[in-house]
Amino acid sequence: MNDRLTWIRNNLKSKDIQGMIVTNPVNIYYLTNIDAEGMLLLTLKENFFITDDRYIEKVQATLTIDDEIIVTNVRDLTEEDYENFFMFCENVGFEENYVTYAKYKQIMPRYKIHSLVETEGAIEKQRQIKDLDEIKYIKKACEITDDCFTYLLKYIKKGMTEKQISDEIERFFKASGGVPAFDTIVASGENSSVPHWVPGSRQIQSGDLITIDMGCSYNGYCSDMTRTIFVDNIREDAKRVYDLVLNNQEIALNEIQDGASIKIIARIVEGNLNMNGYDLVHALRTWNRYECS
């Protein structure tokens, strides 16, 4: 039996929930390794993955007999089939942090559910605790990103465009077995002050400051790296700001430990920046992302 499916079933049982509809693709992947459009139904006796003709073959190739999941083509389902899935379930769980209100209103009549209840982020909370394989994938994603940055230090040349560099980052990730975890940012010169700049046709020039924000996704687990590169020389005004940010990063890292308040640490950093005549433009935060494991 799939250990993660067994776990979520036991968790639901402890909440007096007899079934669940899982629609968040990240949660589906976590529970089943299925990377395809569709929805996962956990009923009293059986598990179903509902998808369409485009993904049937891929899903069947992913699952093993231990998963105990019945792959169902949405085209073959009748209204009666939908009504029978949760026929004997008093309470059926859903992902309240993901399902829209419009979708919620569709689910109730389609499945003839007696009571559709929140699962209190059960899957998301469990995903925060990484097993050995997950840790291995995260390390691999970080390793690929580190290698990419080392490569970029030699690759980037004056005259290249931001878009060229961004495309090369994507190529490097794919050649290393990963994919970009999010839209890569390469911002040079005057563009480097825009936190979410979209790489364009601006060419790299002498004296430029280049901000690169990139991340690699490996088997669904992600890295996130932001680095600043100076071309040929470092302007004195830029050096002062760089050193100020670096100093505050070190202060924050020293303060972060079990039980620490991120709010308090953020205030310390913000106060230090303000005292030196600058504002905290981009938030200081810890990551608890449910979109990306």
N, C-alpha and C positions, 0 to 999 in steps of 0.2 A: 504494500500500500504506500502511496505517496505520503511521506511524513508531514509535509506542509498541509496537505488536504486533511489529514487526520487531525492535525493540530487545530485548524480553523473549525472543523466540525465539533471538536471537544469544547472549543471556546464558545461557539454559538450555543451549544447545549447548556453550558453553565449560565447563559443569559436567557434560557427558556426560548431560544430561537431554533426552529426546526429546519429552516432552509435559508438560502441566500442567493441573491442575484449579484454577480460580480461583473461590472462593466468597465472599470478602469483598466486599460491595457497593461499598465505597469503591475498592478496587482495580479492580473491574470498570468502574466509572465512569471511573476514570483512564485505563484502556486503551481504552475503547470509547465513552465518553459515554452509555452505557446506564444509565438510572436506573429500574430495574425488578427485581423479584424473578427470580432465576434463577441459573444458573451458566455460566461460560465454560470451554470445553474447547479447549486448544491441542494438536492432534494433529500427527503427522508431516507431513501434507500440508494439512490444512484446520483452520479455526477454527469452533467451534459455540457458539451461545448457546442454552441449553435453558431454556424458560420455559413458561408455560401460557396458556390462552385469554385471560385478563385483560390480558396484556401484549403479545401478539403484534403487534397493530397499532401500538402505541406504539413498540416496539423497531424494527420495520421502518421506521417514519417517521424514527427517529433515525439509523440506519445509512446509509452511502453505499456505492457500489460499491467505493470505495478501501479500505473496512474489511475486505472479503473474509471476512465472517462469515456462516455459514449459520444462520438462525434456525429452531429446531426446537421443535415443540410436545411437551412431555413426555408428553402423552396418546397420541401416535403411536409412542412408542418401545417396543420389545420388549426382552426380556432379551438376545436375540442382538445387538441394536443396541448396547446398553451394552458388551457384551463385545468388539465390533468396533472401538470408538473407539480403543483403545490397543493393538490386536492386535500391532503390530510395534514397540512401544516397550519397550525394556529397562528404562528408569527413567522414572517419571512423578513430577513435582513436585507438592507441595501447600503450602499456607500454614500452616506449623507454629505461627505465632503467633496463628492465628485458628481453625483447625479443632480441634474438641473430640476427645477420645479416642474417644467414642462414634461420632462422625461418621467418624473415621479407620477404625474397625473396619467400618463400613458400606461405605466406598469400595472397599476391597481386593477383597471377593468380587463386588460388583456389576459392576465394570469388569474383573475378572479380571486385575488388574495384577500384574506379576511383582515389581516393586520400587517401593514408594512412598517417595519421598525428600524431605527438607527442601530448600527453595530458599534458605535463609539470608536470608530477608527481602528477596529481590531487588527486588520491586516497591516495597516500602516504602522501601528505600534510595534507589531512583531517584526516588521522589516527593519526597524531601527537596530535590532540585535543581529549582527552579522555572524554567519557561520564561517568555517575555515575556507570554503570555496569562495564565498563572497569576498572575504578579505583578500584572497589571492587575486581575484578579478580586479579589485580596487587598486591593489599594488601594481598590477600589470598596466592598468590604465594610467597610473601615475608614472610608471617607468617609461611608457611610450611617450608621454608628454615631456618628461625630462629629456629624453633622447631627441625629441623634435626641437626643443629649445636649443640644445647644444648644436644641432645641425643648422638651425637658423642663424646662429652667430657667424657661421662661415658662409652661409648661403646669401644673406641679404647684402645687396650692393646698391650704391647710389645709382639712380636712374630707374630702378625697379618701381613698379606701382604697388600701392597697398593691396590691390586686388591680386596681383601676382603672388605676393607673399601669402595672402590668405588662402589662395588656391593650392599653394605648395604645402601649407600646413595640412589641408584636407587630404592631399595626395599622400603625404607621409603617414598620416593616421591610417588610411585605408591599406597602404602597403605593409603596415605593421600589424594588421589584423583588427583594427578598430575603426570607428567612424567618429566624426565630430559630435561632441555631446551637446553643443549649442552653436549658434551662429558665431563664427570667429570674428574677433575685433582686431583690426590692424589700423591704428590711427597715428598719423605722422604729422610733425610740425604743428600748425595751428589746429589741426583736427584732434590732437591728442587731449584737448581739454573737454571733449565730448565723451561722457562715460560709455555710451552705447553707439559709437560711431560705426557706420556701415562702410567697409573698405571700398575705396573708389579708385579713380585714375590718377590721383596725386602721386608724383614721383618722389622718391627718397632723395633728400639733399644733404649736403654737408651742414653739420650743426643741428640737424633734426633730432628731436626727441620722439621715439617711436614707442607707443604703448601697444602691447600685444596681450589680448585676453583670449585664451584658448582652452579647450578641454577635450579629452578623448573618452569615448564610451567603448568599453570592452565587455562583451557579453552582458550589456545592459547596466554596467557599473561605471561610474564616471569620475574623472579628475577635473580640476579647475585650476588654471594657472594664469596669473597676471604678472607680466614683467615689463620693465622699462629699459629701453636701449638708447644710448646716445651715439650719434654718428660723428666720428672724427674728434669732436671736442665737447666739453660740458660747459654751458654758460653758467656763470657764477650765480645768477638768480635761480636758475633751475636746480643747481646743486644744493642751494639752501633749502628749497622746498623738498627735494628728494631726501635729504638728510633728516629733515623734520618729520616726514612721513615714516621713514625707516625707524627713527627713534621711538615714535609712537607705536609702531608695530611691535617693536621689542618690548615696550611697556605692557601692551595688551597681552602678548604671549606669556610674559612672566606672571601676569595676574590670572590668566585662565587656568582653572583647576576645578576639581569636583566641588560643587556647591557654590562656585563663584557666580555673581550676578552680572550678566552681560550688560544690563542696563547701566549699572554703576561703572563698569569698565569703559563703556561707550562715552559716558559723561566725562570721565577722566581724560580720554583721548580728545573729545570735542573741546573741553576746557583748555587743554594744552595748545590745540591748534588755534583757538580763538585768542589766547594770550599772545600768540605770535602773529596775529593779524590775518588768520585764515579760517575758513569754514569747513566743516565736515560735509562734503558734497555727497559722497556715496556712503551708505550706512555701514557701520561696524556691526556685524551679526555673525551668529553661528548658523550652520546649515542643518535644516531638518526637512529636506526636500522629499516630498512624496512622489514627485513626477519622475525623479531619477534616482534609482536605488543607490 
